[in-house]
Amino acid sequence: MNAESTVFRSSRPAVVLAPGGEGARAAAWLLAWPMRLAATSTGRRVLAAVALAVVVVVGIGYLYDSADPPGRAAAMFRPAGLSADPSGATKTAAVGRQAAASPVRAKRAATAAEVAAAWWAARHKVAVDKVQSLQQRRVSATEVQVLVVGEGAGSRMPSDYVTVRKGSSGWKVP
C-alpha cells in the first residue's frame, strides 16, 4: 500500500446537481433559447442570417486554404526579357545558330524590355543596371508596353509603363 491510500483519509464528496436545481434550470434555458428564438419571425431571420454567415465564412476559409500551387503561377507569368526555359538553353542555342548562319549579325537585336529599361534609365538619370523591366503587355503587333522599375534613393522604387514600338531597325521608344 502506498502512503496516500484512501484508507487513512476520506475522499472528496462528489458534486451532485439536483434535477430541480439552479444549474439544471440555467442549462435548460440556454438549450431552449434557439428554439424560442426560432418561434418568432425576427428570430428566424436572425438564425438564417447567422447560418448564412457561417456558410460564407467556412466557404471563403476553404478557398483561401486550398490556393493554387506556387508552380502554376510561375508557369503562367513570365517576366519581361526572359525566356520560358529557366535554364536559358534554348535561347543560347538559337543565338548560336543565328551567329553561325550569319557571321555579320553576331550581335543580337535588343528586346523591347531592354530598350524600355535603357530609355527609362536615361530619362531619370539612373544607371542602367539599377533599372529592371518587370512585365510586358502587348498593345498591337508592333507596340508593347513594358513596366519598368528603378532603384531610387532610400526605399523609393519609382515605376512606369514605357511604350515601345517595333520598326524596321528594331524596338524604339516613340
N, C-alpha and C positions, 0 to 999 in steps of 0.2 A: 504494500500500500504506500501511496505517497503521502506527503505531509498535508496536501491540500484536499484531502478526501472530504466528501460531504458528510461523513460520519461525525466529524468534530465540529462542523459549522452548518448552519441552516442555509438552504438555498434561497434565492430571492423569490419573492412571490410573483406569480405571473400577472401581467396586466390584463384584466378582463373588462371588456366593454359590455355593458348590459344592452340587450336589444332595444330598449327604450331610452338609452342614454343620449346625452348631448352629441357625442361623436357620431353615432348612428344617424341621428336626425340631420346633422350637417351634411353627412355623406349622401343621404337620400335626397336632400335638397339640391346638392351640387349635381348629382346624376340626373335628376329630373329637370334641371334648368333648360337644357337644349330642347326637350320635348315641349315644355311650356312656352319656350320662345317660338317654336315651330307652329304653335297653335294660333298665333296672330299673323296677319298678312305682312306687317312690317318685319316681324321676326323671320318669316320665310324668306323675305327679300335679303335680310342681313345674312342668314345662313347660306343662301345661294351665292351672295357676293363673297363670303368667306371661302366657300368651296371653290368658286371660280378662281379666286386669288391663289389658293393653294395649288390648283392645277397649273396655273400660269407660272408660278414660281418653280414648281417641280419641272415643268417643261423647259423653261429657259435654263435652269440649272443643268439639265441633261444636255442641252445643246452646247453650252459652254464647256461641259465636261468632256464631250466627245468631239473636239475640234478636229480640223483636218490635220493629217500628219505633216510634220515640217518638211519632208522631202517633196511633197506635191507643190507647195508654194514656190520652192526654188526651181522646180522644173517649168512652172508656168511663167515666172518672171525672170527676164534676162537683163542684167544691167547693160547700159549703153556701151558699145565698143567692145564687148566680149563675145566670143563665140559660144555656141550652145555646148560644145565639148569642153568640160572643165580642164582637161589636160592641155588643150590647145594644139593637139597633134594634127588635126585635120587642117587647121588654119596654116600652120607652118608647112605642111605638106603641099597645100595649094599654092602658097607663096613660092615654095621651092620649085614647083612645076612651072609657074609663070616665069621665074627667073631663068630657068633652063630653056624655055621656049623662046624667050625674047631677052637677050642679054642687055639690050638698050634700056628696058623698063625694069631694072633691078630694084629700084626704089618703088615701094607700093604707094598707091594714092592714099591721101589722108581720109579717114572716115568722117562722117558727119559729127560724131561726138568729139573727135579730136579738133576739128575746125571750130566748133562752138566753144570748146574749152579754151582754145588759144585766143579766140576773139574776145571772150569774156575776161580773160586774164589781162589782155592788153587794155581793154576798156576800163577796168577797175585798178590797173597798175599793181597787179599781183603776179607773183611768179607762177609760171605755167604748172609746175609740179604741185602747187598748192590748190589747184582747181581740179575738180572731178566732175564728170558727167554721170548722172545717176540713171536716167531713163530717157527713152525717146517715144514720141507719138507721131505717127505718120499723118500728115495733113493731106497730101496728094502724092502722086507718083514721083514728083520731083521736089517735094517740100517736106521737111521734117522739123519738128520742134524738139529740142533737147533741153532737159532740165539740168542746169549746171549749178554747182555749189562750190564755194571757195572758203578757205580758212582765213578768217579775218583776225583782227586784233582781239585778244581775250577769248571770250566764248562765242563771239558773233560768227555765224556762218551764213552770210548772205547767199541767196539763191535766186535764180530767174530762169524763165524759159527763153531760149535763143532759137530763132527761126533760121534754118539753113536750107538753101536751095541748091539743087544739083544742076550744074550747067555742063557745057561741053568740056571745060577744063577741070571739072571736079566740083566739090562742095564749096559754097561761098555763103557768107552772111550778107544779106541784101542791104 
